[in-house]
Structures are given as structure tokens and as C-alpha cells.
Amino acid sequence: MQIAVLGMGNMGRAVARRLIEHGTEITIWNRTPGRAAELVQAGATEAATPADAAKGADAVLMSLADDRAVLDVAGRLADATQTGDGAPVLVDMSTVSPQTSRLLRDAEPGRGFVAAPIIGAPQTIAHGRATALVAGERRLVDRLEPVLSQIFHAHTYCGEDPGAATTFKLLNNYLLISAMAVVAEVVAAAEAAGLDTELLRGELHQWPTVPPALLNRIDDTVGGDHHGWFSTRLGAKDVRLVAEVAESNGLPLPIARLVEKRFEEAARHTSAEADIAAVVELVRAERGPRPVTAAHG
């Protein structure tokens, strides 16, 4: 199969590299050219536009930052690519709202669309351990099986509604991001209490109450290195989408709204591109003097 990969962020580059390692012919595109020079050196072809990347492709994979970027790129593809049996299948691996996934499905009846958001980090993809939540017409998913098996260890079929896959993905991210906020408070509270930080680091790696998905962020949270792959800005965006999905179904999520606000504050306090572990810096900065307790005589 010939594949186009659009979006050379951390996840998009990992997906492209995985395909190259399997010998698949790929064309890549990024809004800012030159972001993936190492992939070109490894054999990828870099295109100037999304439409150029999609020419001759069997599938076009998108890994983009947010709904606006996804709709923009998909619109540019719709204006330039063919429809019908020879049209490439559009596969969105981004984390977006279910409404966006359904819009993409309905936008062009002559083209096939599949949602396939990724469960895992760039490192997980690189080691062949990532999974995907896949939704769309079964015949399209079956057609994509060769490329999905190259990228993912396994994938779960969520039915024909692409919004189901993206909703599952948002819920997954909400669990991760909200747990990150709690771990940040645990670390800051331990530091404020004067506990040994190296002992704390070791314990957090051992405690069964720490989610496995956060174990690779323990050192960053304690040590202060926040150059990860999942930014505070995108974390806040994902939690906002979770809250909006629930509210559209009549269910308020007050904790989600608090977590969303927390990561928006963290993005302003540190950097919008700092990893979600940087929320610990916001908690640390909020520490004040110890309250003076009244003496009892």
C-alpha cells in the first residue's frame, strides 16, 4: 500500500517511522516544512501540500493537533482528491470531538472515512505496543488492515459511528490528564512536608495506586524536566472536549471542568507546549508560608 501521513507532530512522526520500518512507501506533509527531515532521509517523500501527499495513496492518515486543523486539512483534501472506488480512505488518528469525526464521515459520500485515534505514546508506537480505537464502515476497516497491523499491536473496532471511537479516546485521555493533576499535587505535598524526594520517586514507581500510564512521567514530575510529548495546551483541550460531550448529553462533569481550568493555568504559568507533567510547577508556585498555629497555655 502507498500511504500519506499528514501532520509531523510527535505522534505523526512515530506513525510514519513505523511504516517506513515495515518497508511501506509513504509521503509525508507538515504545515511547517522540514519538521521530519530524518524521515525523508529514511525514505519518505515530503510533499508541499496535503493534496500532493494524497496523490496515488491508498490511505491518507491524519495526525493533527485539534479539530480546526483536522477540518482545515480534510477540506483541502476534499477539493483536490478523487471520489469513488479509487479514492484514498481518509483515516483520522487525531484526538478530536465526536462531532468532527461525524462531519468528516458525512462531508464527502464518495470518499471513505475511518476514525482511528491512538492509545499510546510515541515511544509505545515505536516499540510496536500501541493500540487504536477504530470506527467506520467495516469494509473500509478491513481494507486498512495491512496498514493498521504495521502501526499497532492491536485495534478495537468500535462500530460504524466514528464518533464512538473519538469519544472512547477522549475518555481515555481524561483519565490520564486528571490523574496527572492528582500526582502533581501528591509530589508537591510531599515536598512541602519535607519528605525525601528520592524516596518519594521510588515509592511512586512502586505504589499500585499510581496509574501505569503515568509511570513514565514520575521522574519528570519530581525532577522538573517537562519536555514530553503531550502538551498542557492539548491536555486542556482534550478535557474540555470530554466535558462538552457529556454536557451535550445532559451530564455535567464538574471535576472535568476543574481539571480543564487547571491545565489552562499550567499552560500560562509554564508553557503551552510543556508536557502535562508541568502542572506540578503550578502547584509548587502556589505554596505559601506555613500557617502560624496558636499556642495553647
C-alpha positions as CSV (number, residue, x, y, z in Angstrom):
1,M,0.0,0.0,0.0
2,Q,1.0,3.6,-0.6
3,I,0.3,5.8,2.4
4,A,0.2,9.5,3.1
5,V,0.8,10.8,6.6
6,L,-0.3,14.3,7.3
7,G,1.0,16.0,10.4
8,M,4.5,15.6,11.7
9,G,4.0,16.2,15.4
10,N,5.3,13.6,17.9
11,M,2.6,11.1,17.1
12,G,2.6,11.6,13.3
13,R,6.4,11.2,13.1
14,A,6.2,8.0,15.2
15,V,3.5,6.6,12.9
16,A,5.5,7.5,9.8
17,R,8.6,5.9,11.1
18,R,6.8,2.7,12.0
19,L,5.5,2.4,8.4
20,I,9.0,3.1,6.9
21,E,10.4,0.3,9.1
22,H,7.9,-2.1,7.6
23,G,9.0,-1.1,4.1
24,T,5.8,0.9,3.2
25,E,6.1,3.7,0.7
26,I,4.9,6.9,2.4
27,T,4.6,10.5,1.5
28,I,4.5,13.0,4.4
29,W,3.3,16.5,4.8
30,N,3.5,19.1,7.6
31,R,2.2,22.6,7.8
32,T,5.8,23.7,8.7
33,P,8.1,22.1,6.1
34,G,11.3,20.4,7.3
35,R,9.9,19.1,10.6
36,A,10.7,15.5,9.7
37,A,14.0,15.6,7.8
38,E,15.1,12.4,9.4
39,L,12.1,10.6,7.8
40,V,13.0,11.9,4.4
41,Q,16.5,10.6,5.0
42,A,14.9,7.2,5.9
43,G,13.0,7.1,2.6
44,A,9.8,9.1,3.0
45,T,8.8,11.7,0.3
46,E,7.9,15.1,1.6
47,A,5.0,16.9,-0.2
48,A,4.3,20.6,-0.4
49,T,0.5,20.3,0.2
50,P,-1.9,17.7,1.7
51,A,-3.3,17.1,-1.8
52,D,0.1,16.4,-3.2
53,A,0.8,13.9,-0.4
54,A,-2.5,12.2,-1.1
55,K,-1.9,11.7,-4.9
56,G,-1.8,7.9,-5.6
57,A,-2.3,7.0,-1.9
58,D,-4.4,4.1,-0.8
59,A,-4.9,5.7,2.6
60,V,-4.4,9.2,4.0
61,L,-3.6,9.2,7.7
62,M,-4.0,12.5,9.6
63,S,-2.4,13.1,13.0
64,L,-3.1,16.8,13.8
65,A,-3.4,19.0,16.8
66,D,-7.1,19.8,17.1
67,D,-10.5,19.9,15.4
68,R,-9.7,23.1,13.5
69,A,-6.6,21.7,12.0
70,V,-8.3,18.4,11.1
71,L,-11.2,20.1,9.4
72,D,-8.9,22.5,7.5
73,V,-6.7,19.8,6.1
74,A,-9.6,17.5,5.3
75,G,-11.3,20.4,3.4
76,R,-8.1,20.9,1.4
77,L,-8.1,17.2,0.5
78,A,-11.7,17.2,-0.5
79,D,-11.2,19.9,-3.0
80,A,-8.3,18.1,-4.7
81,T,-8.7,14.3,-4.5
82,Q,-10.9,11.9,-6.4
83,T,-14.0,10.2,-5.2
84,G,-15.4,6.8,-5.9
85,D,-13.7,3.4,-5.8
86,G,-10.2,4.7,-6.4
87,A,-10.3,7.4,-3.7
88,P,-8.0,7.0,-0.8
89,V,-9.5,6.2,2.6
90,L,-9.2,9.2,5.0
91,V,-8.1,8.0,8.4
92,D,-8.1,10.4,11.3
93,M,-5.8,9.4,14.2
94,S,-6.1,12.8,15.9
95,T,-7.9,13.4,19.2
96,V,-10.9,15.4,18.2
97,S,-14.6,15.8,19.2
98,P,-17.1,13.1,18.0
99,Q,-18.9,15.8,16.1
100,T,-15.8,16.5,14.0
101,S,-15.5,12.8,13.2
102,R,-19.1,12.6,12.1
103,L,-18.7,15.7,10.0
104,L,-15.7,14.1,8.2
105,R,-17.8,11.0,7.6
106,D,-20.7,12.9,6.2
107,A,-18.7,15.6,4.2
108,E,-18.0,13.5,1.1
109,P,-20.2,10.5,0.5
110,G,-17.8,9.4,-2.4
111,R,-14.8,9.0,0.0
112,G,-14.4,6.6,2.8
113,F,-13.6,7.8,6.3
114,V,-12.3,5.9,9.4
115,A,-11.6,7.3,12.8
116,A,-8.6,5.6,14.4
117,P,-7.4,7.5,17.5
118,I,-4.2,6.1,19.1
119,I,-3.9,4.7,22.6
120,G,-0.3,5.1,23.5
121,A,2.7,7.5,23.4
122,P,5.2,8.0,20.6
123,Q,7.6,5.5,22.3
124,T,4.8,3.0,22.5
125,I,4.2,3.3,18.8
126,A,8.0,2.9,18.1
127,H,8.1,-0.3,20.1
128,G,5.0,-1.8,18.4
129,R,2.9,-1.7,21.6
130,A,0.4,1.0,20.7
131,T,-3.3,0.2,20.1
132,A,-6.1,2.0,18.3
133,L,-9.8,2.6,18.6
134,V,-11.2,2.2,15.1
135,A,-14.6,3.1,13.8
136,G,-16.2,3.3,10.3
137,E,-17.6,1.1,7.7
138,R,-16.4,-2.4,8.3
139,R,-15.4,-2.9,4.6
140,L,-13.1,0.2,5.0
141,V,-11.6,-1.1,8.2
142,D,-10.9,-4.4,6.6
143,R,-9.3,-2.6,3.6
144,L,-7.0,-0.8,6.1
145,E,-6.0,-4.0,7.9
146,P,-2.5,-4.2,6.4
147,V,-1.5,-0.7,7.4
148,L,-3.2,-0.9,10.8
149,S,-1.2,-4.1,11.6
150,Q,2.0,-2.3,10.7
151,I,1.4,0.5,13.2
152,F,-0.5,-1.1,16.0
153,H,-0.1,-4.1,18.3
154,A,-3.9,-4.4,18.1
155,H,-7.0,-2.4,17.4
156,T,-10.5,-2.4,18.8
157,Y,-13.4,-2.0,16.3
158,C,-15.9,0.4,17.9
159,G,-18.7,0.1,15.2
160,E,-19.6,2.2,12.2
161,D,-20.1,5.5,14.1
162,P,-16.7,7.3,14.0
163,G,-17.8,9.4,16.9
164,A,-17.7,6.3,19.2
165,A,-14.0,5.9,18.7
166,T,-13.2,9.5,19.4
167,T,-15.4,9.5,22.5
168,F,-13.6,6.5,23.8
169,K,-10.3,8.2,23.1
170,L,-11.3,11.4,24.9
171,L,-12.4,9.4,28.0
172,N,-9.0,7.6,28.0
173,N,-7.2,10.9,27.9
174,Y,-9.4,12.3,30.6
175,L,-8.3,9.5,32.9
176,L,-4.7,10.2,32.2
177,I,-4.9,14.0,32.5
178,S,-6.9,14.1,35.7
179,A,-4.6,11.5,37.3
180,M,-1.6,13.7,36.3
181,A,-3.2,16.6,38.2
182,V,-3.5,14.5,41.3
183,V,0.0,13.1,41.0
184,A,1.3,16.6,40.7
185,E,-0.4,17.6,44.0
186,V,1.0,14.4,45.7
187,V,4.5,15.4,44.7
188,A,4.1,19.0,45.8
189,A,2.5,18.0,49.1
190,A,5.3,15.5,49.8
191,E,7.9,18.3,49.1
192,A,6.1,20.7,51.3
193,A,6.1,18.2,54.1
194,G,9.8,17.8,53.8
195,L,9.8,14.2,52.6
196,D,12.9,12.8,50.9
197,T,12.2,13.3,47.1
198,E,14.3,10.4,46.0
199,L,12.4,8.1,48.4
200,L,9.2,9.6,47.0
201,R,10.3,9.0,43.5
202,G,11.0,5.3,44.2
203,E,7.7,4.9,46.1
204,L,5.6,6.4,43.3
205,H,7.1,3.9,40.9
206,Q,6.0,1.1,43.3
207,W,2.6,2.2,44.5
208,P,-0.2,0.3,42.8
209,T,-2.4,3.4,43.1
210,V,-0.3,5.3,40.5
211,P,-1.8,4.6,37.0
212,P,0.7,2.7,34.8
213,A,0.4,5.3,32.1
214,L,1.9,7.9,34.5
215,L,4.9,5.8,35.5
216,N,7.0,7.3,32.6
217,R,6.2,10.8,33.9
218,I,7.2,10.3,37.6
219,D,10.8,11.3,37.0
220,D,9.7,14.4,35.0
221,T,7.3,15.4,37.7
222,V,9.7,15.1,40.6
223,G,12.8,16.3,38.7
224,G,11.2,19.2,36.7
225,D,12.0,18.1,33.1
226,H,8.8,18.8,31.2
227,H,9.9,18.2,27.6
228,G,7.4,15.4,26.9
229,W,5.1,14.7,24.0
230,F,1.6,15.7,25.4
231,S,1.4,19.4,26.0
232,T,-0.6,21.3,28.7
233,R,-2.4,23.1,25.9
234,L,-3.6,19.9,24.3
235,G,-4.4,18.3,27.7
236,A,-6.7,21.2,28.5
237,K,-8.3,20.9,25.0
238,D,-9.0,17.2,25.5
239,V,-10.6,17.6,28.9
240,R,-12.7,20.5,27.5
241,L,-14.0,18.2,24.7
242,V,-14.8,15.5,27.3
243,A,-16.9,17.9,29.3
244,E,-18.6,19.2,26.2
245,V,-19.5,15.7,25.0
246,A,-21.0,14.9,28.4
247,E,-22.9,18.2,28.7
248,S,-24.3,17.7,25.2
249,N,-25.9,14.5,26.6
250,G,-27.3,16.3,29.7
251,L,-24.5,15.2,32.1
252,P,-22.3,17.9,33.8
253,L,-18.8,16.9,34.7
254,P,-17.7,19.4,37.3
255,I,-14.4,17.7,38.0
256,A,-13.5,17.7,34.3
257,R,-14.1,21.5,34.2
258,L,-11.8,21.9,37.2
259,V,-9.1,19.8,35.5
260,E,-9.5,21.8,32.3
261,K,-9.0,25.0,34.2
262,R,-6.0,23.6,36.0
263,F,-4.2,22.8,32.8
264,E,-5.1,26.1,31.2
265,E,-3.5,27.7,34.2
266,A,-0.5,25.4,33.9
267,A,-0.1,26.4,30.2
268,R,0.0,30.1,31.1
269,H,2.3,29.5,34.1
270,T,4.9,27.4,32.3
271,S,4.5,26.9,28.6
272,A,1.6,25.9,26.4
273,E,4.0,23.3,24.8
274,A,5.4,21.9,28.1
275,D,4.3,18.4,28.9
276,I,1.3,17.8,31.1
277,A,3.7,16.9,33.9
278,A,4.4,20.7,34.1
279,V,1.2,21.1,36.1
280,V,3.4,20.3,39.1
281,E,5.1,23.7,38.7
282,L,1.8,25.5,39.1
283,V,1.1,23.6,42.3
284,R,4.6,24.3,43.6
285,A,4.2,28.0,42.8
286,E,1.0,28.2,44.9
287,R,2.8,27.2,48.1
288,G,2.7,29.9,50.7
289,P,4.2,30.2,54.2
290,R,3.1,27.7,56.8
291,P,0.2,29.0,58.8
292,V,1.1,30.0,62.3
293,T,-0.8,27.9,64.9
294,A,-1.9,29.5,68.1
295,A,-0.1,28.3,71.2
296,H,-2.1,26.6,73.9
297,G,-1.3,27.5,77.5
